[in-house]
Amino acid sequence: MELDRFIGTWENKAGKRLEIKRKDKKSLYVSLFNQGRIPVIREYFENSETINMHAELDLYRSSIEVELWEKGKGFHLCLLYDYIEFRNEEGGYFLAPGLSRYEEDTFLDKYFYLFQPLDYYRKI
């Protein structure tokens, strides 16, 4: 199934870690940790930890959209599953992250630092 390629533990060069597990046939649980397996605290969301956040495939079925706030609020961590080749290291399939929000929710910009660096995640 398309969701299976996302399942597992992924890490970026800064030591941030994603743990992705199946929730049901159409969705996943995603947990995000800083170095030392410390969950990120979402100040904008009643100081909730980034544990078991809801995620679903996007419309094109090439990435998942992780709900960083309540469902429907439009603040997402987008994780594109893609093959990437590098000059100085081995290529392979990675998760390429991005953040999205509704245009009018500019107050969320000050929280982007919680999810940075937006660097590729390699499966470990």
GILINGI-V298712 format. One record per residue. RES is the residue in three letters. OMEGA is omega in whole degrees, 0 to 359 (none if undefined). Layout:
BEGIN
RES | OMEGA
RES | OMEGA
END
This chain:
BEGIN
MET | 184
GLU | 181
LEU | 186
ASP | 182
ARG | 179
PHE | 186
ILE | 178
GLY | 179
THR | 184
TRP | 181
GLU | 175
ASN | 185
LYS | 180
ALA | 180
GLY | 174
LYS | 185
ARG | 173
LEU | 172
GLU | 186
ILE | 181
LYS | 177
ARG | 174
LYS | 176
ASP | 185
LYS | 187
LYS | 184
SER | 183
LEU | 168
TYR | 177
VAL | 174
SER | 181
LEU | 182
PHE | 167
ASN | 176
GLN | 181
GLY | 179
ARG | 176
ILE | 180
PRO | 175
VAL | 178
ILE | 181
ARG | 183
GLU | 183
TYR | 186
PHE | 177
GLU | 179
ASN | 177
SER | 175
GLU | 179
THR | 181
ILE | 176
ASN | 175
MET | 182
HIS | 177
ALA | 177
GLU | 174
LEU | 176
ASP | 183
LEU | 184
TYR | 176
ARG | 180
SER | 179
SER | 174
ILE | 176
GLU | 182
VAL | 179
GLU | 179
LEU | 180
TRP | 177
GLU | 179
LYS | 179
GLY | 180
LYS | 173
GLY | 177
PHE | 188
HIS | 163
LEU | 181
CYS | 182
LEU | 180
LEU | 177
TYR | 187
ASP | 174
TYR | 183
ILE | 176
GLU | 179
PHE | 178
ARG | 190
ASN | 178
GLU | 184
GLU | 176
GLY | 179
GLY | 178
TYR | 182
PHE | 168
LEU | 179
ALA | 186
PRO | 172
GLY | 178
LEU | 175
SER | 179
ARG | 175
TYR | 184
GLU | 183
GLU | 182
ASP | 183
THR | 179
PHE | 180
LEU | 181
ASP | 183
LYS | 179
TYR | 180
PHE | 182
TYR | 180
LEU | 187
PHE | 180
GLN | 5
PRO | 177
LEU | 183
ASP | 182
TYR | 175
TYR | 178
ARG | 178
LYS | 180
ILE | none
END
